[in-house]
Amino acid sequence: MPGLSISKTEAKKFFGRFLAFTIIGASIIATTILVAEFGPPDRVYGDDAFDDFPSNYVPPEFNASRHNVLLDQHSHTIWSDGVLTPEQNIIWHIKHGFNAAVITDHNNIQGAQEAQRIAREKYNSVFKVIIGEEWTTSRIHMNFLGVSSVILPGITVSDTDIQAAINAAHEQGALVTVNHIPWSLRQGMDHPSRSALVSWGIDFIEMVNENEYDNESEPFLLDPPGAITGTDMHSPTTVHGWTALWVPEFTEEAIMAQLAIRNTTIIHNTTGSRDYTKPPTDNPAYLALKPVIMFGELFEDIATDSTLTLVLGLLYLYGAFFVAEALRIVKRRYWEAINARPAEKSRKNAKKAA
């Protein structure tokens, strides 16, 4: 249609706007996701948050003549979606009977590195921190225990990608735990089967997550994989699971050596230890950034939910661009038509006068 034809100049401007929309949009999405992932927590705990604990808890099932380490292989800090700082994470673990923990923030190790530094400087005789990462994807959550550098997942995750991540962790000397399989299955994840995971070389199955025992995984404990527990602590809560170890010397290396041979005993106490942590207060920094964080969480959900969700999200975003472009063209054509009317009328009057 002649009235809707687009000149080369208009086409160049259109593609320029399309490119600018893509770059600006990607920048905004990336920024909001980073703020949502690494921004301030919604609540903050004071330095006196643990003062009300009556004593350091010891699970009644713990046998001090057989074990000298109580380990948690799964917890989080403010470096991902946890609410405790790395040092508060250490203190919280000590209060609940642990003397070792693997800090496993989602897809990063910064919080674990800081916690390990603090533990070595201030708590070295009573607490050890091992650097870990929770490899978090839309299909599976795995902990890498003793990882030395972060292993990032892609947007989409195939069986081959999962196997590659397991191999990459092993190449760093780390051990691999598959986390909370019952929870993952309830979320509708396209989770690999337990038999497949065993064949891919996992080292542990998280048999206790929070207060849930994974009965279905018992037949797959073949040494490897061994059994291990995780509090999965994001915010202070009652503890129901501990992993007991015996180590000849109280060092990070000795703990990893015992984990490597699956020398673990899991303790699951359904009553658990009471948490006496003082309540947190609202974080002003979080409230100021809440709209940005909400958008970031939305974009993160779209990107990690499924390939279909990601495609639909992109269609919505670019659909909005094309609708805006169509409206802009219609508006321009409308004003061109309005402005053309006086000139046309003048030409008709001149023709009549002649």
Secondary structure, DSSP 8 states (H G I E B T S, - for coil): -GGG---HHHHHHHHHHHHHHHHHHHHHHHHHHHHHHHS--SEE--TTTTTT--S----TT--TTT--EEEE--B--TTTT-SS-HHHHHHHHHHTT-SEEEE--BT--HHHHHHHHHHHHHSTTT-EEEEEEEEE-SS-EEEEET-SS-----SS--HHHHHHHHHHHHHTT-EEEE--HHHHHHTT-----HHHHHHTT--EEEEEETTEE-GGGGGG--SSSEEEEE--BSS---EEEEEEE--SS-SHHHHHHHHHTT--EEEEEEEEE-------EE-HHHHHHHHHHHHHHHHHHHHHH-HHHHHHHHHHHHHHHHHHHHHHHHHHHHHHHHHHHHHHHHHHHHHHH-
